[in-house]
Amino acid sequence: MTDLPIPLRWMLFGATAFAIVGGVVGLGLGLIAYPPTAWFAVFEVGVPAGFLGGLLGLASGSIAWGIERSGDTPA
């Protein structure tokens, strides 16, 4: 995964991390609200959290990439 550009790498990491956390939170909320359909809450919370994590990771990775590139300019 180190051969990917920084923004894409950060996007994948953010999407994965947020989707896992969102899925766990969705499962907990689903079990509290209505246990027979708790599995659906995993997707209902996890998928939007994954999209949000991907967007935040892409933005952060783009900023990091820009900072890294600004240091590469010749004197």
C-alpha positions as CSV (number, residue, x, y, z in Angstrom):
1,M,0.0,0.0,0.0
2,T,3.0,2.3,0.2
3,D,3.1,2.7,-3.6
4,L,-0.2,4.6,-3.5
5,P,-0.2,8.4,-3.5
6,I,-0.6,10.0,-0.1
7,P,-4.1,11.3,-0.6
8,L,-5.4,7.9,-1.7
9,R,-3.6,6.1,1.1
10,W,-5.1,8.4,3.7
11,M,-8.5,8.2,2.1
12,L,-8.5,4.4,2.3
13,F,-7.3,4.4,5.9
14,G,-9.9,7.0,6.9
15,A,-12.7,5.2,5.2
16,T,-11.8,1.8,6.7
17,A,-11.3,3.2,10.2
18,F,-14.5,5.2,10.2
19,A,-16.5,2.3,8.6
20,I,-15.4,-0.1,11.3
21,V,-16.2,2.3,14.1
22,G,-19.5,3.3,12.5
23,G,-20.4,-0.4,12.1
24,V,-19.7,-1.2,15.8
25,V,-21.7,1.9,16.9
26,G,-24.5,0.9,14.6
27,L,-24.6,-2.6,16.0
28,G,-24.8,-1.2,19.5
29,L,-27.5,1.2,18.7
30,G,-29.4,-1.4,16.7
31,L,-29.3,-3.9,19.6
32,I,-30.6,-1.2,21.9
33,A,-33.4,0.0,19.6
34,Y,-34.7,-3.2,18.0
35,P,-32.5,-6.4,18.2
36,P,-34.2,-8.3,15.3
37,T,-33.0,-5.7,12.8
38,A,-29.7,-4.7,14.4
39,W,-27.7,-6.1,11.5
40,F,-29.2,-3.3,9.3
41,A,-28.1,-0.6,11.7
42,V,-24.5,-1.8,11.0
43,F,-24.9,-0.7,7.4
44,E,-27.1,2.3,8.2
45,V,-24.4,3.9,10.4
46,G,-21.3,2.2,9.0
47,V,-21.6,3.2,5.3
48,P,-22.1,6.9,5.8
49,A,-19.3,6.9,8.4
50,G,-17.1,5.2,5.9
51,F,-17.9,7.9,3.3
52,L,-17.2,10.6,5.8
53,G,-13.9,9.0,6.8
54,G,-12.9,8.8,3.2
55,L,-13.6,12.4,2.6
56,L,-11.8,13.5,5.7
57,G,-8.9,11.2,4.8
58,L,-8.7,12.6,1.3
59,A,-8.7,16.2,2.5
60,S,-6.1,15.5,5.1
61,G,-3.9,13.5,2.7
62,S,-4.1,16.3,0.1
63,I,-3.0,18.8,2.7
64,A,-0.1,16.5,3.8
65,W,0.8,15.9,0.1
66,G,0.8,19.7,-0.5
67,I,3.0,20.3,2.5
68,E,5.4,17.5,1.4
69,R,5.6,18.9,-2.1
70,S,6.2,22.5,-0.9
71,G,9.4,21.3,0.7
72,D,10.7,19.7,-2.5
73,T,11.1,23.0,-4.4
74,P,14.7,23.7,-5.5
75,A,16.4,26.8,-4.0
